[in-house]
Amino acid sequence: MEASQFKSDQYVRFCPGCGDHAICMALQKAMAEVGVETYNTVVISGIGCSSRMPHYLNTYGFNTIHGRGGAIATGVKTSHPELTVWQMTGDGDCLAIGGNHFIHEIRRNVDLNICLFNNRIYGLTKGQYSPTSPKGFVSKSSPFGTVERPFIPAELVLGARGTFFARTLDVDMPTTVNCMVQANKHKGASVIECLVNCVIFNNGTHSWIADRETRAERSIVLKHGEKMIFGANKDKGIALDYSTVIPHLIVVPADDERVLVHDAHMEDPTLHRMLALMGQEKFTDVANAEAQPELPIALGVIRDVEAETYNEAVNKQIDDIHTTAKAKTFDELTQTLEHWDM
């Protein structure tokens, strides 16, 4: 299939330079690579810049209300498990008003592909701080700097017992497409944190790792079964240091025998959590804006493990009960109730 088959006839209304353009293109490429027909694909969103995505894809879609995309997506997948369901959401849409729906669709392990656009700002409503804005961030709604500590999306996903988590940059098309393809292959709630730039209200928010000149030194693209090597000259690696009471990750030369091989399928989430949190102190406090984290930011598929999905469990339960229930339909149930002595 071709990416053009998934492009709608609507004019894309993201601001010029917005990172959402790249994610939209990557999604169209990923859908083509996955090969599910447009009429078997559904894109659900809430409210926000990223939530306009259903308009730009030649699939079935539903632009719902603020924060409720997860609830609608859960209903669509559970009632029609044969469909491939994508959820488009942002750090304001799903981590604030939609936070409850977000953690429960992950906890339930609903078979959804969730793209979480993280630009660390409310863009559609013109520049208020969001749940991922760093502490001390000055915005229209925090003129003296927000005093709140931000969410780290990876930490939230893994805390909700997530079975799939990936992270990508808007300027890295190959990694973005691969994360989306792998998310679709995964059976369960797949979360991709898409680090996107808001050129109007938070320009350069991810420039520390997005700039071409520094990206290779400050980020690592993890690939299952491959050594954790990074750097412009591929001369650095990630290893575990056991010299302290609590083991921690360190940077070592690439030829060090301690360099880890990435295992995205490891059931125990401890190492996945450590990898997902590498360098995140850079983004949690404005005071760290000039700091140089010792560890790179992890991109690519960090966690991908198997577990029963909510939609499978619900439909199996319905089928099992249906075989023994006396009333097979709602009409049969109401007819039975008519004979009850009320």
DRENDOGU-678205 format. One line per 3 residues: number of its first residue (from 0); for each residue x, y, z of C-alpha. Coordinates in Angstrom, 1 decimal. Example, Ala and Ser with C-alpha at 12.3 -4.5 7.8 and 13.67 -1.06 7.14 Angstrom:
BEGIN
0 = 12.3:-4.5:7.8 ~ 13.7:-1.1:7.1
This chain:
BEGIN
0 = 0.0:0.0:0.0 ~ 1.0:3.6:-0.6 ~ 1.1:6.4:2.0
3 = -0.9:8.5:-0.4 ~ -3.9:6.2:0.2 ~ -4.1:7.3:3.8
6 = -4.0:11.1:3.0 ~ -7.4:12.8:3.2 ~ -8.4:15.7:0.9
9 = -8.4:18.1:3.8 ~ -5.9:21.0:4.1 ~ -3.5:20.3:6.9
12 = -3.9:23.2:9.3 ~ -1.0:22.8:11.6 ~ 1.2:25.9:11.9
15 = 4.1:26.0:9.5 ~ 7.1:24.4:11.2 ~ 5.0:22.5:13.7
18 = 6.3:19.0:14.5 ~ 2.8:17.6:14.1 ~ 3.3:17.7:10.3
21 = 6.1:15.2:10.5 ~ 4.1:12.8:12.8 ~ 1.2:13.0:10.4
24 = 3.4:12.0:7.4 ~ 5.1:9.3:9.5 ~ 1.7:7.9:10.5
27 = 0.6:7.7:6.8 ~ 3.8:5.9:5.9 ~ 3.4:3.5:8.9
30 = -0.2:2.8:8.0 ~ 0.8:1.9:4.4 ~ 3.6:-0.4:5.7
33 = 1.2:-2.1:8.2 ~ -1.1:-2.7:5.2 ~ -4.5:-2.6:7.0
36 = -7.2:-1.3:4.6 ~ -8.4:2.3:5.2 ~ -11.9:1.0:5.9
39 = -10.6:-1.2:8.7 ~ -8.7:1.6:10.3 ~ -10.1:4.1:12.9
42 = -8.4:7.2:14.3 ~ -9.8:8.6:17.5 ~ -8.7:11.9:19.2
45 = -9.7:14.3:21.9 ~ -9.1:18.1:21.6 ~ -5.8:19.8:20.8
48 = -3.5:20.5:17.9 ~ -2.6:16.8:17.6 ~ -6.2:15.9:17.9
51 = -7.0:17.3:14.5 ~ -5.3:14.2:13.0 ~ -8.5:12.3:12.1
54 = -9.3:15.1:9.6 ~ -6.0:14.4:7.7 ~ -6.2:10.7:7.3
57 = -8.3:8.8:4.8 ~ -9.7:6.4:7.4 ~ -12.7:6.3:9.7
60 = -12.3:8.8:12.5 ~ -13.8:10.5:15.5 ~ -12.7:13.9:16.9
63 = -14.2:13.6:20.4 ~ -14.2:15.9:23.4 ~ -11.3:17.0:25.6
66 = -9.5:14.1:27.3 ~ -12.1:11.5:26.3 ~ -10.4:10.0:23.3
69 = -9.3:7.0:25.3 ~ -12.8:6.2:26.4 ~ -14.2:6.3:22.9
72 = -11.2:4.3:21.5 ~ -11.7:1.6:24.2 ~ -15.4:1.4:23.2
75 = -14.6:1.1:19.5 ~ -11.9:-1.6:19.9 ~ -14.0:-3.6:22.4
78 = -17.1:-3.6:20.3 ~ -15.3:-4.1:17.0 ~ -12.0:-5.9:17.8
81 = -11.4:-6.6:14.1 ~ -10.6:-2.9:13.6 ~ -7.2:-1.3:13.9
84 = -7.6:1.7:16.3 ~ -5.2:4.6:16.6 ~ -5.6:7.3:19.3
87 = -4.1:10.7:18.7 ~ -3.6:12.8:21.9 ~ -1.4:15.4:23.4
90 = 0.2:16.1:26.8 ~ -2.6:18.5:27.7 ~ -5.4:16.3:26.3
93 = -4.5:13.0:27.9 ~ -2.3:13.9:30.9 ~ -4.6:16.6:32.4
96 = -8.3:16.3:31.9 ~ -7.9:12.9:30.2 ~ -5.5:11.5:32.7
99 = -7.9:9.1:34.3 ~ -8.9:7.6:30.9 ~ -5.3:7.4:29.9
102 = -4.0:5.4:32.8 ~ -6.9:3.0:32.7 ~ -6.7:2.2:29.0
105 = -3.1:1.3:29.7 ~ -3.9:-0.6:32.9 ~ -6.6:-2.6:31.1
108 = -4.2:-3.2:28.1 ~ -6.7:-2.3:25.5 ~ -5.3:-3.1:22.0
111 = -4.8:0.5:20.9 ~ -2.0:2.4:19.2 ~ -1.7:5.6:21.2
114 = 0.4:8.5:19.8 ~ 1.1:11.0:22.7 ~ 2.3:14.3:21.2
117 = 4.5:16.0:23.8 ~ 5.3:19.6:23.1 ~ 5.2:20.6:26.8
120 = 2.7:23.4:26.2 ~ -1.0:23.9:25.5 ~ -0.8:25.0:21.8
123 = -4.4:25.1:20.7 ~ -5.5:27.3:23.6 ~ -2.5:29.6:23.1
126 = 0.4:28.9:25.4 ~ -0.6:27.8:28.9 ~ 1.8:25.4:30.7
129 = 0.9:21.7:30.5 ~ 1.4:18.7:32.7 ~ 4.8:18.1:31.1
132 = 6.1:21.7:31.3 ~ 9.2:21.8:33.5 ~ 9.0:23.3:37.0
135 = 9.7:27.0:36.8 ~ 8.4:27.3:33.2 ~ 7.1:30.8:32.4
138 = 3.9:30.8:30.3 ~ 0.7:32.8:29.9 ~ -0.8:30.9:32.8
141 = 2.4:30.9:34.9 ~ 4.0:34.3:34.4 ~ 6.2:33.9:37.5
144 = 7.1:30.2:36.6 ~ 5.0:27.2:37.4 ~ 5.6:25.6:40.8
147 = 4.3:22.2:39.7 ~ 6.5:19.2:39.1 ~ 5.8:17.7:35.6
150 = 4.7:14.2:34.6 ~ 7.3:12.0:32.9 ~ 5.1:10.1:30.4
153 = 7.3:7.0:30.4 ~ 7.1:6.8:34.2 ~ 3.3:7.2:34.1
156 = 2.9:4.5:31.5 ~ 5.2:2.0:33.2 ~ 3.5:2.8:36.6
159 = 0.2:1.9:35.0 ~ 1.7:-1.5:34.1 ~ 2.1:-0.6:30.4
162 = 3.2:-3.4:28.1 ~ 4.5:-1.1:25.3 ~ 6.3:2.2:25.4
165 = 8.4:3.9:22.7 ~ 9.7:7.4:22.2 ~ 10.6:9.3:19.1
168 = 11.4:12.8:17.8 ~ 9.5:14.7:15.1 ~ 12.7:15.2:13.2
171 = 13.6:11.5:13.1 ~ 11.2:10.0:10.4 ~ 12.7:6.5:10.2
174 = 12.5:5.9:14.0 ~ 9.0:7.4:14.2 ~ 7.7:5.1:11.4
177 = 9.4:2.1:13.0 ~ 7.9:2.8:16.4 ~ 4.4:3.1:14.9
180 = 4.8:-0.2:12.9 ~ 6.0:-2.0:16.0 ~ 3.2:-0.5:18.1
183 = 0.7:-1.8:15.6 ~ 2.2:-5.3:15.8 ~ 2.0:-5.3:19.6
186 = -1.2:-6.7:21.0 ~ -2.2:-4.4:23.8 ~ -2.0:-0.7:24.7
189 = 1.0:0.7:22.7 ~ 2.1:4.2:23.8 ~ 4.5:6.2:21.6
192 = 5.7:9.5:23.1 ~ 6.2:11.8:20.1 ~ 8.5:14.7:21.1
195 = 7.2:17.5:18.9 ~ 8.1:21.2:18.6 ~ 5.5:23.9:19.0
198 = 7.1:26.6:16.9 ~ 4.7:29.3:18.1 ~ 4.4:28.9:21.9
201 = 7.4:26.7:22.9 ~ 9.9:26.8:20.1 ~ 13.0:24.7:20.6
204 = 11.6:22.7:23.6 ~ 13.4:19.5:22.4 ~ 16.3:21.2:20.6
207 = 18.8:19.8:23.1 ~ 18.3:16.4:21.4 ~ 16.6:17.3:18.2
210 = 19.4:19.5:16.7 ~ 21.2:17.5:14.1 ~ 24.6:18.6:15.4
213 = 24.1:17.1:18.9 ~ 21.5:14.4:18.4 ~ 23.9:11.5:18.0
216 = 25.7:12.4:21.2 ~ 22.7:13.1:23.3 ~ 20.3:10.3:22.3
219 = 20.3:6.6:21.7 ~ 17.9:4.7:19.5 ~ 17.3:1.3:21.2
222 = 16.7:-1.7:19.0 ~ 15.7:-5.1:20.4 ~ 18.6:-7.6:20.3
225 = 21.2:-5.0:19.5 ~ 23.9:-3.5:21.7 ~ 23.2:-0.1:23.3
228 = 25.7:1.9:21.3 ~ 25.5:5.6:20.5 ~ 27.6:8.7:19.7
231 = 28.6:10.4:16.4 ~ 31.4:7.8:16.1 ~ 29.4:5.0:17.7
234 = 32.1:5.0:20.4 ~ 29.9:5.0:23.5 ~ 27.7:2.4:25.2
237 = 25.3:1.9:28.1 ~ 26.1:-0.4:30.9 ~ 25.0:-1.2:34.4
240 = 27.2:-0.2:37.3 ~ 26.9:-2.5:40.3 ~ 29.4:-0.6:42.5
243 = 26.6:1.0:44.6 ~ 23.8:-0.5:46.6 ~ 21.4:0.2:43.9
246 = 22.7:-0.5:40.4 ~ 22.6:2.4:37.9 ~ 23.2:3.0:34.3
249 = 26.5:4.5:33.1 ~ 28.2:5.5:29.8 ~ 31.2:3.3:28.9
252 = 33.4:2.9:25.8 ~ 31.6:1.0:23.0 ~ 34.1:-1.9:23.2
255 = 33.5:-2.4:26.9 ~ 32.3:-5.9:27.6 ~ 29.7:-4.6:30.0
258 = 27.7:-2.8:27.2 ~ 24.1:-4.0:27.4 ~ 22.1:-5.7:24.7
261 = 18.6:-4.3:24.5 ~ 15.8:-6.7:25.5 ~ 12.4:-5.0:24.9
264 = 10.6:-8.2:25.8 ~ 11.9:-8.5:29.4 ~ 8.9:-9.0:31.7
267 = 10.5:-7.2:34.7 ~ 10.1:-3.5:33.9 ~ 13.0:-2.4:36.1
270 = 15.6:-1.9:33.4 ~ 13.0:-0.5:31.0 ~ 12.2:2.1:33.5
273 = 15.8:3.0:34.0 ~ 16.3:3.3:30.2 ~ 13.1:5.4:29.8
276 = 14.2:7.8:32.5 ~ 17.7:8.4:31.2 ~ 18.3:12.1:30.9
279 = 14.8:13.1:32.0 ~ 16.1:15.4:34.7 ~ 16.9:17.8:31.8
282 = 13.2:18.2:31.2 ~ 11.7:18.4:34.7 ~ 13.0:21.7:36.0
285 = 13.9:24.9:34.3 ~ 16.9:25.1:36.6 ~ 18.3:22.1:34.6
288 = 18.0:23.8:31.3 ~ 21.7:24.2:30.8 ~ 22.7:21.0:32.5
291 = 24.3:18.2:30.5 ~ 22.9:14.9:31.6 ~ 25.4:12.1:31.8
294 = 23.2:9.7:30.0 ~ 21.5:10.1:26.6 ~ 17.8:10.2:26.0
297 = 16.4:6.8:24.9 ~ 14.4:6.7:21.7 ~ 12.9:3.8:19.9
300 = 10.9:0.9:21.4 ~ 11.9:0.6:25.0 ~ 9.3:-1.9:26.3
303 = 7.3:-4.5:24.3 ~ 5.9:-7.4:26.4 ~ 2.9:-9.7:25.9
306 = -0.2:-9.8:28.1 ~ -3.9:-10.5:27.7 ~ -5.8:-7.6:26.2
309 = -8.9:-6.1:27.6 ~ -10.9:-6.4:24.4 ~ -10.0:-10.1:24.1
312 = -10.9:-10.8:27.7 ~ -14.2:-9.0:27.5 ~ -15.3:-10.7:24.3
315 = -14.2:-14.1:25.6 ~ -16.2:-13.6:28.7 ~ -19.3:-12.7:26.7
318 = -18.9:-15.8:24.5 ~ -18.4:-18.0:27.5 ~ -21.5:-16.7:29.3
321 = -23.5:-16.8:26.2 ~ -23.1:-20.5:25.9 ~ -24.7:-21.2:29.2
324 = -27.1:-18.3:29.6 ~ -30.8:-19.0:29.2 ~ -31.5:-15.7:27.6
327 = -29.3:-15.2:24.5 ~ -30.5:-11.8:23.5 ~ -31.9:-8.6:25.2
330 = -35.4:-9.4:23.8 ~ -35.3:-12.9:25.3 ~ -34.2:-11.4:28.6
333 = -37.1:-8.9:28.7 ~ -39.5:-11.6:27.8 ~ -38.2:-13.7:30.7
336 = -38.6:-10.7:33.1 ~ -42.3:-10.4:32.1 ~ -43.0:-13.7:33.8
339 = -41.4:-12.7:37.0 ~ -43.5:-12.0:40.0 ~ -42.7:-8.4:40.8
